[in-house]
């Protein structure tokens, strides 16, 4: 990417499952020679939760909370010069907690969340990748990851709506909202280059990028 301005030192990507966060994070980290923070994996409770065992919801959420805290704490020390690109923001954890936990579980969870949140940095720039639930369902089926096959349509719609609500009110850092419903930057290089061009330009406050696929535009 062309160095037209000073890139943010800490960039985080967000959005619902199969929206392309990890793919774009990897591309940005390579282009910026940044250290990448990858979404925690191998949650031992997640498959059972996706399969409908809501009784493991609290364990699932607490595992993610602790792992995300361990990954993010202290990454922006005063002597840190290497840019950081993360697959998520810490607040994402609380977003899912409100969806998945009972009131009693949420009260206990919030005690830990607040303690951890005070010790992790806020990104300079957040890139929120959004897509309609219908598009997300198609991508989920096309990807065919075994552990994700049990994700219900209702749950996916609930998650997408929660993201929309959260980022409608988000003001903690500069924010670029990218509608990916009409583009496929993972499989279409033209779409990717269009998105990277936008990311090579300054982003201040909340801005929106509503691209049309280069295939459709052509």
WOQUIZI-V568230 format. One line per field, one symbol per residue. ss: DSSP state (@ for helix, = for strand, . for the rest). phi: phi as a letter, one per 30 degrees, with the letter a starting at -180 (. if undefined). burial: + if it has 24 or more other C-alpha atoms within 12 Angstrom, else -. Layout:
ss->???
phi->???
burial->???
This chain:
ss->.........=====......@@@@@@@@@@@@..===........@@@@@...@@@@@@@@@@@@@@@@@@@=..........===....@@@@@@@@@@..@@@@@@@@@@@@@@@..=....======..@@@@@@@@@@@..@@@....@@@@@@@@@@@@@@@@.....======.........@@@@@@@@@@@......====....@@@@.
phi->.dddaddedbcbcbkdeicjeddddddddddchcdccceebiddcddddddjdddceddeddddeddddddcdidcddcdcddbbcdacddeddeddddccdddddddedddedddddccdcddbcccccadeddddddddddidedcdddddddddddddddeddddcdbdadbcccdcdcbbddcbddddddddddddcdbbicbbbcdceddddd
burial->------+++++++++++++++++++++++--+-+++++++--+-++--++-----++++++++++++++-++--++------+++++++++++++++++++----+--++-++--++--++++++++++++++-+++-++-------+--+---++--++-+++-++--+--++++++++++++++----++++++-++---+---+++-+-+-----
